[in-house]
Amino acid sequence: MGFDAGCRSKERLLQLGIIPGVVLKIKRLAPFSGPLIVSIESSDVVLGRGIAKKIIVEKV
């Protein structure tokens, strides 16, 4: 996992615990391009679609 984001977005993702190598699980996608909820270890995080698109993932 990595980021295709500027410094501010990258910093925000790191603050949320979304760091390279962490396993993310998508729990819920809101309709109409709404936010999504991802599970990171034992926490749930709500991400807007804009910032979520900046996360580069690898399916496992």
Secondary structure, 3 states (H helix, E strand, C coil): CEECCCHHHHHHHHHCCCCCCCCEEEEEECCCCCCEEEEECCEEEEECHHHHCCEECCCC
